[in-house]
Amino acid sequence: METVTFKNKHVDVAADIHFPPGFDPERKYSAIVSAHPVGSCKEQTSGSVYGKAFAKAGFVVLAFDAAFQAGSGGEPRQLEVSKYFFGHHCAHQGASTVPEADWAPPPFGEIDSALGGRR
């Protein structure tokens, strides 16, 4: 696992990238962005459950904290609505900096849980 940050407009977003066992940087992997549920963080469901499971299945997974949440920046803290407007788009852009992952459809995917998704 590697911890990274990327920009969501003016806010630093924290993310963990989960790699499959036996990860080979010379190879391309299908990729998934994993969004956490409302009130959660990347270390919980989106990373520790889905991130690890999908990485074990051979995917590169980016689990991120929505802006204003947990390890990401932004004020006021715990502003839930922010992720619905621009969090996912920026997570996709931040994920694209991982050269070993194929973030273009069709091998790219996204998983959202418990209202973690876009509206």
GUMAR-998445 format. One record per residue (C-alpha): x negated, y, z negated; chain; residue number from 0. Coordinates in pm, 1 decimal. Layout:
N
(site (X; Y; Z); "A"; NUM)
...
// end
This chain:
119
(site (0.0; 0.0; 0.0); "A"; 0)
(site (-113.5; 353.1; 75.5); "A"; 1)
(site (30.6; 673.9; -71.6); "A"; 2)
(site (59.0; 968.9; 167.4); "A"; 3)
(site (223.3; 1311.2; 190.8); "A"; 4)
(site (374.4; 1497.6; 481.9); "A"; 5)
(site (563.1; 1823.7; 525.7); "A"; 6)
(site (941.1; 1859.9; 518.4); "A"; 7)
(site (961.6; 2220.5; 633.6); "A"; 8)
(site (768.0; 2391.4; 348.4); "A"; 9)
(site (792.8; 2104.1; 96.9); "A"; 10)
(site (535.7; 1826.6; 47.1); "A"; 11)
(site (705.7; 1486.1; 65.8); "A"; 12)
(site (551.9; 1187.4; -113.1); "A"; 13)
(site (564.1; 846.0; 53.3); "A"; 14)
(site (425.0; 496.3; 12.6); "A"; 15)
(site (334.4; 292.0; 318.0); "A"; 16)
(site (371.7; -82.0; 265.0); "A"; 17)
(site (165.3; -306.2; 492.9); "A"; 18)
(site (222.0; -671.7; 578.9); "A"; 19)
(site (-6.2; -937.9; 430.7); "A"; 20)
(site (-317.0; -981.6; 643.3); "A"; 21)
(site (-267.8; -635.0; 791.0); "A"; 22)
(site (-486.7; -583.2; 1098.2); "A"; 23)
(site (-546.3; -215.6; 1192.5); "A"; 24)
(site (-621.6; -322.5; 1551.9); "A"; 25)
(site (-266.1; -450.4; 1595.1); "A"; 26)
(site (67.9; -266.7; 1636.7); "A"; 27)
(site (352.3; -347.7; 1396.8); "A"; 28)
(site (723.9; -278.9; 1410.0); "A"; 29)
(site (809.2; -11.9; 1155.7); "A"; 30)
(site (1086.4; 82.9; 913.9); "A"; 31)
(site (1158.4; 402.5; 717.9); "A"; 32)
(site (1320.9; 318.1; 383.1); "A"; 33)
(site (1528.5; 584.3; 203.8); "A"; 34)
(site (1597.3; 561.8; -168.3); "A"; 35)
(site (1946.2; 574.2; -322.2); "A"; 36)
(site (2077.1; 895.0; -478.7); "A"; 37)
(site (1899.4; 956.2; -809.3); "A"; 38)
(site (1625.4; 703.2; -737.6); "A"; 39)
(site (1270.1; 722.3; -603.1); "A"; 40)
(site (1035.0; 542.4; -363.8); "A"; 41)
(site (896.2; 322.8; -643.0); "A"; 42)
(site (1238.6; 173.5; -707.5); "A"; 43)
(site (1474.0; 16.5; -450.7); "A"; 44)
(site (1338.1; 163.9; -126.8); "A"; 45)
(site (978.6; 64.6; -202.6); "A"; 46)
(site (970.2; -211.4; -463.1); "A"; 47)
(site (1261.3; -408.9; -317.5); "A"; 48)
(site (1302.4; -325.0; 52.8); "A"; 49)
(site (950.8; -196.6; 117.4); "A"; 50)
(site (784.0; -506.6; -21.7); "A"; 51)
(site (1034.9; -748.6; 135.4); "A"; 52)
(site (1011.0; -600.3; 484.2); "A"; 53)
(site (630.8; -573.6; 460.9); "A"; 54)
(site (617.7; -940.9; 362.3); "A"; 55)
(site (827.8; -1011.4; 674.0); "A"; 56)
(site (564.9; -840.3; 892.5); "A"; 57)
(site (678.7; -475.3; 913.6); "A"; 58)
(site (500.3; -152.7; 821.6); "A"; 59)
(site (740.3; 30.4; 585.5); "A"; 60)
(site (739.3; 396.8; 485.3); "A"; 61)
(site (933.7; 449.7; 159.5); "A"; 62)
(site (964.0; 819.5; 79.3); "A"; 63)
(site (1089.3; 1044.4; -199.6); "A"; 64)
(site (1340.3; 1292.5; -64.4); "A"; 65)
(site (1242.2; 1659.0; -91.5); "A"; 66)
(site (1315.9; 1800.2; -437.9); "A"; 67)
(site (1306.0; 1446.0; -584.9); "A"; 68)
(site (1051.7; 1244.1; -786.4); "A"; 69)
(site (697.6; 1273.9; -637.5); "A"; 70)
(site (797.2; 1517.9; -363.1); "A"; 71)
(site (781.7; 1893.3; -406.9); "A"; 72)
(site (1051.1; 2157.2; -395.7); "A"; 73)
(site (1258.5; 2367.5; -632.0); "A"; 74)
(site (1509.3; 2337.3; -782.2); "A"; 75)
(site (1434.8; 1977.9; -881.7); "A"; 76)
(site (1683.9; 1695.7; -824.8); "A"; 77)
(site (1861.3; 1876.8; -540.1); "A"; 78)
(site (2026.6; 1570.9; -382.7); "A"; 79)
(site (2183.8; 1735.1; -79.7); "A"; 80)
(site (1845.4; 1822.7; 71.3); "A"; 81)
(site (1773.1; 1474.3; 203.1); "A"; 82)
(site (2095.4; 1461.1; 400.3); "A"; 83)
(site (1993.7; 1760.2; 606.8); "A"; 84)
(site (1630.2; 1711.7; 694.8); "A"; 85)
(site (1461.7; 1438.4; 489.4); "A"; 86)
(site (1497.7; 1151.8; 734.7); "A"; 87)
(site (1386.8; 1351.8; 1036.0); "A"; 88)
(site (1067.9; 1457.7; 858.3); "A"; 89)
(site (1011.2; 1103.0; 728.9); "A"; 90)
(site (1014.7; 981.1; 1087.4); "A"; 91)
(site (764.3; 1251.5; 1180.9); "A"; 92)
(site (544.6; 1171.1; 880.7); "A"; 93)
(site (560.1; 801.2; 961.3); "A"; 94)
(site (438.3; 867.4; 1312.9); "A"; 95)
(site (94.3; 950.7; 1173.1); "A"; 96)
(site (33.2; 580.0; 1097.7); "A"; 97)
(site (-140.2; 465.9; 1418.3); "A"; 98)
(site (-89.4; 92.9; 1356.9); "A"; 99)
(site (289.6; 125.4; 1342.4); "A"; 100)
(site (516.8; 140.1; 1643.6); "A"; 101)
(site (773.1; 403.6; 1546.5); "A"; 102)
(site (942.8; 422.3; 1885.4); "A"; 103)
(site (1270.1; 234.8; 1946.8); "A"; 104)
(site (1345.5; -53.0; 1970.9); "A"; 105)
(site (1083.5; -179.7; 1723.6); "A"; 106)
(site (1148.2; 111.1; 1486.1); "A"; 107)
(site (1418.3; 88.3; 1219.3); "A"; 108)
(site (1560.2; 261.9; 915.7); "A"; 109)
(site (1721.6; 128.0; 600.4); "A"; 110)
(site (1927.1; 337.8; 360.9); "A"; 111)
(site (2087.6; 215.2; 41.1); "A"; 112)
(site (2354.9; 350.8; -194.9); "A"; 113)
(site (2412.1; 685.2; -23.5); "A"; 114)
(site (2044.0; 720.2; 66.9); "A"; 115)
(site (2133.4; 762.5; 433.0); "A"; 116)
(site (2225.7; 1047.1; 658.7); "A"; 117)
(site (2572.5; 1190.2; 685.3); "A"; 118)
// end
